[in-house]
């Protein structure tokens, strides 16, 4: 029982430290991402450009394939 009384607070402290580390890391990543988005040239040229749909990607691949042949 004495070992459990010592180990439980230590495990709690380690868990709290891990949660804090991940929370801070994700917050920094999010800030960095937003800064890069603000600084990007696509954002300045009219806003966010969504990724092409599967139909558009297929058309692009076919056009490239026909251009090489």
C-alpha positions, 0 to 999 in steps of 0.5 A: 500500500505504501508504494501505491501511495507514492506512485499515484501522485507521481503518475498524476504529476507526469500525466498533468505535465504530458497534457500541458506539453501537448496543449502548449505544442498544439497552440504553438502549431496553430499560431504558426499555421495561422501566421503562415496563412496570413503571409501566404501569397494565395491568401493575398490573391483573393482568399482561400483556394480549396483543394480540387475535387476528385473530378478535377484531379482526374481531369488534371491527370488526364490532361497531363497524360495526354500532353506527354503522349 
